């Protein structure tokens, strides 16, 4: 050990597992990469494929062009729809224009879309638990006719509901919510509307639940938790909230250079995780940054083993 290293303070680093990419994000990124290989650049992508600036910038380097609306996509080039899902009107419009499109919607989000269609066909009004203006919520609302779904964001919203027929209700949820908050809202819905029906388990995806459990598991042993993710990433923001609820200060960062080392005063044990859209390279970047200031004793804390893989669309499977 060099003299410089002996002067560095020592810090214990608990790295949560699972963390980072989930199967839906992995699939969506591969769809864009394989589309560029198959069709050549440029390939257009409607909305950020996933909520992570690093991922988006890397795909731009390969030849992806990100746009907000289909009107911005020129004729004759392929377009990819983001992992968050899109309203039905978007693929319909693409078909009318003769655009070739690839749907990178996470299969777990697509499952919620199908559930919404079935509940409406059964004559039920849907109470949808989610965050207003999130792309996933907009996409799910766009699966059914206007007026067939009502958004609930908080427990207070449940008390204010006045559905057309309280006996013909169902509920669905965004896939990236807080497990604890959603359970409380669903319980309130069931108490207020005893005949309401919903999926056997909430629609919160396995990866969101697993990452929240992993943070819960390490937070109580930590003086501070850092979450790598984007400020518009719902699942990443929930990880910060989970740590805070365990009584541990937590900060959301996008890259290692956003770490403010004044946060680290009196921190002996630091927790580190990454939202479902954040690649592992950003985790390693943070560890490298910490090693500039500390002797880092890194420990991986595993709470679940994820092996989920989603199939790619036909015609895009690698050779």
C-alpha positions in Angstrom: 0.0 0.0 0.0 1.4 3.4 -1.0 1.7 6.4 1.4 -1.1 8.2 -0.5 -3.5 5.2 -0.1 -2.9 5.1 3.7 -4.0 8.7 3.9 -7.4 8.0 2.3 -10.3 7.3 4.6 -11.9 3.9 4.3 -15.5 3.4 3.3 -17.8 0.4 3.2 -19.8 0.2 0.0 -22.9 -2.0 -0.2 -23.9 -2.5 -3.8 -27.5 -3.7 -4.1 -28.4 -6.7 -6.4 -30.6 -6.8 -8.4 -30.0 -3.3 -9.8 -29.8 -1.7 -13.2 -31.2 -3.1 -16.5 -34.3 -5.2 -16.3 -35.4 -7.6 -19.1 -37.8 -5.0 -20.7 -35.1 -2.3 -20.9 -32.5 -4.8 -22.2 -35.0 -5.9 -24.9 -35.9 -2.4 -25.9 -32.2 -1.3 -26.4 -31.5 -4.5 -28.4 -34.4 -3.7 -30.7 -32.9 -0.3 -31.5 -29.4 -1.7 -32.0 -30.6 -4.6 -34.2 -32.9 -2.3 -36.2 -29.9 -0.2 -37.0 -28.0 -3.3 -38.1 -30.8 -4.5 -40.2 -32.0 -1.3 -41.9 -28.9 0.9 -41.6 -28.9 4.4 -40.0 -30.9 6.3 -39.3 -33.6 4.5 -37.4 -36.1 6.8 -35.7 -37.3 6.3 -32.1 -40.5 7.9 -30.8 -39.7 9.2 -27.3 -36.6 8.1 -25.3 -36.4 4.4 -25.7 -35.8 4.2 -21.9 -35.3 7.0 -19.4 -31.5 7.2 -19.4 -29.4 9.9 -21.0 -26.3 7.8 -21.3 -28.2 5.0 -23.1 -29.9 7.5 -25.4 -26.6 9.2 -26.3 -24.9 5.8 -27.0 -27.8 4.9 -29.4 -27.5 8.2 -31.1 -23.9 7.5 -31.9 -25.0 4.3 -33.6 -27.5 6.2 -35.8 -30.8 6.4 -33.8 -32.7 9.7 -34.1 -35.1 10.4 -31.2 -38.3 12.4 -31.8 -41.4 13.2 -29.7 -44.1 12.6 -32.3 -44.6 10.4 -35.3 -45.1 13.5 -37.5 -41.3 14.1 -37.1 -40.5 10.7 -38.7 -39.9 11.0 -42.5 -41.5 8.6 -44.9 -39.7 5.4 -45.8 -37.6 5.0 -42.6 -38.3 2.5 -39.8 -39.5 3.8 -36.4 -39.3 2.2 -32.9 -41.8 2.8 -30.2 -40.3 3.1 -26.7 -40.4 0.6 -23.8 -43.1 2.6 -22.0 -45.8 1.8 -24.6 -47.8 4.0 -26.9 -51.5 4.7 -27.4 -53.2 2.6 -30.1 -53.5 5.6 -32.3 -49.7 5.7 -32.9 -49.2 2.3 -34.6 -52.5 3.0 -36.5 -51.1 6.3 -37.8 -47.8 4.6 -38.7 -49.7 1.9 -40.7 -51.7 4.6 -42.5 -48.5 6.3 -43.6 -46.9 2.9 -44.6 -44.1 3.2 -42.0 -42.4 0.1 -40.9 -42.4 0.1 -37.1 -41.0 -2.0 -34.3 -42.8 -2.0 -31.0 -40.3 -2.1 -28.0 -43.0 -1.9 -25.4 -42.1 -3.9 -22.4 -44.1 -7.2 -22.4 -45.2 -6.5 -18.9 -46.6 -3.1 -20.0 -48.3 -4.8 -23.0 -49.9 -7.2 -20.5 -51.5 -4.2 -18.7 -52.8 -2.9 -22.1 -54.5 -6.2 -22.8 -56.0 -6.2 -19.3 -57.4 -2.8 -19.9 -59.1 -3.9 -23.1 -60.6 -6.9 -21.5 -62.1 -4.9 -18.5 -63.6 -2.4 -20.9 -65.1 -5.2 -23.0 -66.6 -6.6 -19.8 -68.3 -3.2 -19.2 -66.1 -2.2 -16.3 -64.8 1.3 -15.7 -61.0 1.2 -14.9 -59.4 3.0 -11.9 -55.8 3.3 -13.0 -53.1 3.9 -10.3 -50.2 5.8 -11.7 -48.4 9.1 -12.3 -50.0 11.7 -14.5 -48.2 12.5 -17.8 -45.8 9.5 -17.5 -45.4 7.9 -20.9 -46.6 4.5 -19.6 -49.8 6.0 -18.3 -50.4 7.9 -21.5 -49.9 4.7 -23.5 -52.2 2.7 -21.3 -55.0 5.3 -21.4 -54.6 5.3 -25.2 -55.7 1.6 -25.3 -59.3 2.4 -24.5 -61.9 5.0 -25.4 -61.9 8.3 -23.6 -63.9 8.3 -20.4 -63.4 4.5 -19.7 -60.5 5.0 -17.3 -59.9 7.3 -14.3 -56.4 8.1 -12.9 -55.7 7.8 -9.2 -52.3 9.1 -7.9 -52.8 9.3 -4.1 -54.9 7.9 -1.3 -56.7 11.3 -1.2 -57.8 10.7 -4.9 -59.5 7.5 -3.8 -61.8 9.4 -1.4 -62.7 11.8 -4.3 -63.8 9.2 -6.8 -67.3 9.2 -8.1 -67.4 6.4 -10.8 -70.4 6.0 -13.1 -71.3 2.6 -11.6 -69.5 1.7 -8.3 -70.5 -2.0 -8.9 -68.8 -2.3 -12.3 -65.2 -1.3 -11.5 -61.7 -2.7 -12.0 -58.3 -1.4 -11.2 -54.9 -1.6 -12.9 -51.5 0.0 -12.0 -48.5 1.5 -13.6 -45.6 -1.0 -13.5 -43.0 1.2 -11.9 -44.7 2.4 -8.7 -43.8 2.2 -5.1 -44.9 -1.3 -3.9 -45.9 0.0 -0.5 -47.8 3.1 -1.7 -49.7 1.1 -4.3 -50.7 -1.6 -1.8 -52.2 1.2 0.4 -54.1 2.7 -2.5 -55.4 -0.7 -3.7 -56.5 -1.5 -0.2 -58.4 1.8 0.0 -60.1 1.1 -3.4 -61.2 -2.3 -2.1 -62.5 -0.9 1.1 -64.5 1.8 -0.7 -65.6 -0.4 -3.6 -65.9 -4.0 -2.3 -66.9 -5.3 -5.7 -63.9 -3.8 -7.6 -61.7 -6.4 -9.3 -58.1 -6.4 -10.3 -55.2 -8.6 -11.3 -54.1 -11.3 -8.8 -51.0 -9.4 -8.0 -50.6 -5.6 -8.7 -49.1 -4.9 -12.1 -45.9 -3.5 -10.6 -43.2 -5.4 -12.5 -40.9 -8.0 -10.9 -37.9 -5.8 -11.5 -39.4 -2.7 -9.8 -40.3 -4.8 -6.8 -37.0 -6.6 -6.6 -35.0 -3.3 -6.8 -37.1 -1.8 -4.1 -36.6 -4.9 -1.9 -32.9 -4.7 -2.5 -32.7 -1.1 -1.4 -34.8 -1.7 1.6 -32.4 -4.5 2.6 -29.3 -2.4 2.5 -30.7 1.0 3.6 -30.8 0.3 7.3 -27.1 -0.6 7.3 -26.1 2.5 5.4 -25.5 6.2 6.3 -26.3 7.3 2.8 -27.7 5.6 -0.4 -26.9 6.8 -3.9 -29.4 5.8 -6.7 -28.2 6.0 -10.3 -31.0 7.0 -12.6 -32.7 9.8 -14.5 -35.0 12.4 -12.9 -37.8 11.3 -15.2 -37.4 7.6 -14.4 -40.3 6.6 -12.2 -38.7 3.4 -10.9 -35.4 5.3 -10.0 -37.3 8.0 -8.0 -39.1 5.2 -6.1 -35.8 3.8 -5.0 -34.8 7.1 -3.4 -38.1 7.2 -1.6 -37.7 3.6 -0.4 -34.3 4.4 1.1 -35.6 7.6 2.7 -38.5 5.7 4.3 -36.0 3.4 5.9 -34.6 6.5 7.6 -31.5 6.8 5.3 -30.7 9.9 3.3 -30.7 9.2 -0.4 -29.7 11.1 -3.6 -30.5 10.5 -7.2 -27.5 11.0 -9.6 -27.3 10.4 -13.3 -23.5 10.1 -13.5 -20.5 9.9 -11.1 -19.6 13.5 -11.6 -22.9 14.5 -9.9 -21.7 13.2 -6.5 -21.3 16.0 -4.1 -18.6 14.8 -1.6 -20.0 17.1 1.1 -22.8 14.5 1.3 -20.2 12.0 2.4 -19.3 13.7 5.6 -19.5 11.2 8.5 -20.5 8.4 6.0 -18.9 5.1 7.0 -21.2 2.8 5.0 -22.6 3.9 1.6 -25.3 2.1 -0.3 -25.4 2.1 -4.2 -28.0 1.0 -6.6 -29.3 1.8 -10.1 -32.7 2.1 -11.6 -33.9 -0.3 -14.3 -32.8 1.9 -17.2 -29.3 2.5 -15.9 -26.4 0.4 -17.4 -23.8 -1.3 -15.2 -21.1 0.9 -16.7 -22.5 3.8 -14.7 -22.3 1.8 -11.5 -18.6 1.1 -12.1 -18.0 4.7 -13.0 -19.3 5.7 -9.6 -17.1 3.1 -7.8 -14.1 4.5 -9.7 -15.0 8.0 -8.6 -15.3 6.9 -5.0 -11.9 5.2 -5.2 -10.3 8.6 -6.0 -11.3 9.7 -2.5 -11.5 6.5 -0.4 -10.2 3.0 0.1 -13.5 1.3 -0.9 -14.5 -2.0 0.7 -17.1 -3.1 -1.8 -19.7 -5.8 -0.9 -22.5 -7.0 -3.2 -25.7 -7.7 -1.3 -28.0 -10.1 -3.3 -31.7 -10.3 -2.4 -33.0 -12.0 -5.7 -31.7 -13.8 -8.7 -33.2 -12.4 -11.9 -33.2 -14.6 -15.0 -36.1 -13.1 -17.0 -35.5 -12.7 -20.7 -38.1 -11.4 -23.2 -38.2 -12.5 -26.8 -37.3 -10.1 -29.6 -39.8 -9.2 -32.3 -39.9 -11.6 -35.3 -37.3 -10.7 -37.9 -35.0 -9.1 -35.5 -33.5 -12.1 -33.8 -29.7 -12.1 -34.1 -28.3 -14.6 -36.6 
